[in-house]
């Protein structure tokens, strides 16, 4: 500031200064109290608290006391719209905080909710590299319902969430939910939620499957499922969905396409606690996805849950854009993923195939593709993009058998291979 011109920033209206403070990490916002008398209490009314980036804080007691005072000393008349708590072991001594102060962390969120105007709530914990869930301390969220008339966005990272909290019917304004690297023990339900993202999370409901009941959902991201794939119940308003299932999912078997290998020692096909999958014979994924207009589906060749769903032949009456990733053209002809979508997507306009290297399957379960008796007219289909590492003419055979003109097919290949069509 130039001499004689006064404190230009400090002369700004309180609302504008509060807005500026809301972008600062909480410990920096508090430090502004020493700038001038005008700044002494401004931090107490900031509409957002971001407890993050506190590097070098090796004393868990000091950190806990800081957050306690941060909440207790706030102006009770001020609106609190956002509360973010980002606990990263790279910033401070994580092991000293959890699990010793787990109840205190939960209390912070309860205090934030008492402000009555909280719209955005985020809890993220990051504590190193791990292989198994028992290798790290997870913050357990208190198993009580969340009740808020204002909460619109909730983000949880590496948090253990139980059944009562997963029922979001008490949050009518909540439309965005993101869960990353979480332990989910219960069913997720809400008549209001519109956008759901679940990434690399454990569904701790074995031997039964968790259920996702969100009739108002518009967009879904379900990737990196660990343990059993959850059941997607009816989502009539769904517009876009991304689903990726890899070998970390327990619904996989290298010996059988449908989770029935006959080996009683195979926990993925025959859980000894139940003797069989609790959802066998009913749709787990595809029925819930059948209303989507845009769908990205990535399925490892050993994951059987989609193959089982295909037996139920859902119709994708609104699907216009489809991307099949990591798909391999060696699955049983009558239930081939590509064939099923071509048969049951009457208004499909754009199809993209990202094909991985075709696995070498045992001779006793290798199969060949048999075209349908009659080709299916896909009058709305405008383009087919094929991206692959390795592929043979079987893919083009499937497309041709369903009446797809090869002039609509665009092939992007990484290796020059023989694509002879028999």
N, C-alpha and C positions, 0 to 999 in steps of 0.2 A: 504493500500500500504506500502511495506517495505521501510525504509529510504534508500536513496541513489539509489534506483532503478527507480525513476521517476514515472510519471503518466502513468501506463501501459494502462489503459482504454482510457485516453485522447490521447494516441499515436495511437489509432486505426484510420483507414480511416474515412473520413466524412460520406460516404455512409453507413457504418456499424453503426456508432453512430446515424445517422438519423433513421435507421431502429430500433434500440433499443428504441429511444425516442418515436417512433410511438406506442409502446405498453403501454406507461404511460398515465394516465389521464392528461389532458392538464395543470392543475394547478401544477402538480408535474414536468412535462416536463419543464415548465417555470422556476421553482425554480433551475434547474440545472445550470442556468446562473451564480450562485454565486460560483460554484465549482472551477473554474479557468478561466483565460482569454480565453483559448481555447473554453470553453463552453458558452461564453457570448452570441453568436448569433446562436448557433446550433439549438435551439428550433424553430427558425423562418423558418427553412427549413425542418422540420419533415414532412414526407409524409402523416401522419395521425394526425388528431385532434380529441381527445376523451374528450369532455366536460362532465364529469361524476364524481360522487362520491365526490362532493364538500360539505362535511358535515359542518354544523354549520354556513353556510352563510345566515344570517338572513336579509341581506340588499340587496334588489332587485336591487337598483341602482348600487351598487358595482359589483354585478354579471353581470349586463348588460354591464357595462363599461369594465369589464375584458374580456368578449367575443368580444366586439367591438375591443379592442386593440389586442386581440389574432389574429383576422383576418386582421386588418389594418396594423399591424407591421410585417406581414409575408414578407419574401423575395419574391417579385413578380416573380422572375425567377424560384422559386422552384415548383416542382410538388406537388399538393395536391391530393392524391389518395382516401382518406377516411375522411369523416366528420361525427362524431356521437355526437348527443346532447341528453343526458339522463337527463330529468328533473323529479326528485323524491322529493316529499314533505318531505320524511324522511331525506333528505340532507339539505334542505333550505326552506325558506318561499315561498311556491308555490303560495299562494293566492295574494301575493304582486307582483308577476310577471305577472300573467294572470288575466284578459285580458289586463291589462294596457300596457304591452310591447309586445303584440301579433304582431304588425307590425314590431317591431325590430327583433323578432325571425325569421320572414319570410325574413327579409333583410339579416340575417346571411346566410341563405341558398342561397339567390341570390348572395351574395359575394362569397360563396364557389363555385358556378357554374361558376363565372367569371374566376376561375383559369384554366378552360378549360380541365383539366385532371381528374376531379373527377370521380371515379369509384364506390365508395361505399358511400351511403347516408343513415343515420339512424336518426330518430326523435322519441324519446320515452318519453311519459309523464305518470307519475303515481302519483295520488293524492288521495289516500285513498279509503275507501270502499263506494260503492254506490248501490242503488237499482234501481233507474230510471235515464235516461240520463240527466235529468235536475238537478240532485243532485251534479254535478261536473262541473268544468270549462274545456271545451274542447278547445284545441288549433286549431284554424281555419287556415288551409293552404290556402294561397292566391289562388284565382281561376284564375290562369294563366297556360298555358301549360308549361310542363317541356321540355326544349330543350337541349339535350346533346348528343355529339357523343361518349362519353366515359363511361357514367354511366352504370354499369352492375348490380348493386344491390341496391334496395330501400327497407327500412324497416320503417314502420310507426306504432306507438302505441299510442292509445287514441288521434287521430287527426281527425278533421272534414275535409273531402276531397270532393271537388266539381267537377262538370262535366268536366271543362276544364283541370284540373290536371289529371283526370282519363283517358284522351286520351293520351296514351304514344307513339303515332306514331312518335313523335319528338325525341325519344330516341332509335335509332336502335341497340344499344349495350345492352340495358336493358333486362336481361333474368331472373332475380330473383326479385319477388315482394312479400313482406310479410306485411299484414295488421292485426293488433291485436287490438280488442276493439276500432275500429274506427267507425266513422259515415261516411257512403258512400252515397253521394247524386249525383247519375249519373251512367252512363254506363261505364264499364271498357273495354277498347279496346287497342289492339296493335297487329300488325302483327309479332312482334319480340319476345314477352315474351314467355319463356319456362317453368317457374316454378312459380306457384301462390299459396300462402297460405293466407286464410282469416279466422281468428279465432275470435269468439265471437264479431261480428261486427253488427252494425245497418245499414240496408239498408233503407235510408231515402228517398225513392221514392214513398211511398204510395200516391195515390191508385194504381199506375201502378207499374209494376215490373222492377227492374234494369236488364240490359242485360250484360252478360260477353261474349265478342266477341274476342277470342284469338285463331285464327286458327293454330298457331304454338306451342300451349301449349303441354308440355310433361308430367308434373306432376301437380296435383291439390289437395289441401287440403281446404275443405269448411266445417267448423265445428262451431257449436254454432250460427247458423244464427238467428238473431233477426229481427223481422217483416217479410215481405214477402220474400220468397225464390227467389233468382235471376234466370233468364233464362240463361241456358248454351247453347250457340250457337255451331255450328259444330266445333269439335276439332279433325280433322282426324289424328293428330300425337300423340294423348294422349296415354301414356303408363300406368300410375298408377294414381289412384284417391282415395281419402278418403273423404266421405261425411257423416256428422252426423247431423241429424235434430231432435231437441228436442221440448218440449212444449213451449219454448220461441219463436219458429217460429210461425208466425201468421197463417200458413197454417195447422191449427189443429181444430178438432171438435170432441167432445166426443159422438155425436149423429149420425154422418154420415161418412162413409168411403171415400166419394168423394167430400166433401165440398159443399154439397147441402142439408142441414138439413131442409130447408123450413122455418126456423125462421128468420124473417127479422131483428130481434134484434141481431142476431149473426154476428158480424162484420167480423169474419174470413171467413164465408161462403158468406155473402152478405154485402159488404162494402156500406154503405148508400151514399157515394160520387159518386160511379159508378153504383151501383145496382148489379154488378157482377164482378167476376175476369176478368181482361183484357186479361188473357192468357188461358181462359177456352177453351177446345177443341184442345189445342196445347201442345206439350211436353215442360215441364219446365226443367227437369233434365236429364231424362234417354236418350233422343236422343243425348244430348251432351256428355254423358258418354259412349255411345255405342261402341266407338272405343278403349276403355281401355283394356289392357291385364291383369291388376291387379286392382281389385276394392274392397274397403271396404265400405259398406253401412250400416249405423246405423240409423234406423227410429223408432221414438216413435210410439206406436200403434194408437195414436190419430192423427198423422200427415197424412193428406189425399193426399198430392201433388203427392207422388209416386204412390198411387193407381190410381189416374187419369191418370198418365203417362202410366201405364201398359195397359190401354185400347188401346193405340196406338201400342202396341206390337213391340218395337224396337228389332233388332237383334244384339246381342253382338258377332260379327263374330271373334273377336280377343281375347275374354276373356278366360284366362287360370286359373286364381286364383281369387276366390270370397269369401269374408267374409261378412256374413249377421249378424249384431249385433243388439241386442234389438228387434229382429224380433219375432213376435208372430204368431202361426199357427191358427189364428181364423178369418182370412180375407176371403172375398167371394171366393168360390172355383175357379171360372173361372178367377179370377184376382189375385190369391194368389201370393205373391212375389216370394217365392221359386219355385212354379210351373212355373211361367213366365220365370225365369232365366234358369230353366232346359230345357224348351222348346226352348229357343232362344239363347243358348250358345253352339254351335255345337262342339267347341274344348275345353270345360271346362275340366281341369285336377284336380284341387284341390278345394274342397268346405268346408268351415268352417261355422258352425252355432253357434252363441252365443245367446241363447234364454233366455229372461228374464221371470219373473213370468207372467203367462198368466193372463191378466186382466179379471175381472168379468164384462162382457158386458151385457147391458140390454137385456131382453128376446126378445124384438121385433127386435133386430138387430143381434142376434146370428145366426151363419150359420154353416153348416157342409161341410166337404170336399167331393167332388165327383170326383173320378179318371177320367182321360181322357179316351176317347174311345179306344185309342191304346197307348201302352207304347212307350216311345221315347228311342231309343238306344243312350246311351252316351258312345261311344266306347273309348273316350279319358280319361274319368274320372278315376283317380287313387285312390283317397281317399276322404272320407267325415268324418270330425271331428265335433261332436256335443258336445257343452259345455252348460250346462243349470243349472238353479236353480229349475225349475219345468217344466215338459213336459209330454205329454201323447203319445199314439201310433199314433196320427195323423201325426206326423212328419215322422215316418217310413213308414206310409201308402203312403204319398206323394212320398217319395223316391222310394218305391217299385213300385208304379204305373207308374213311369217314367223309369222303367227298371234298377234301381240302385241295384246291388247285395248287400245284407246286410253284406256280409263278407268284403266289402270295407268300412263299417261304423264303426268308432271308437267313442264310447260314453264316455264322461267324465262328471260324475254327482256329484253334491254336496249333493243331497238328494236321498235316496233310494226310488224310486217311481215305481208304476206299469206301465210297458211299453208294455202291451199286445197289439198285433197288430191284429185288427179285419179283 
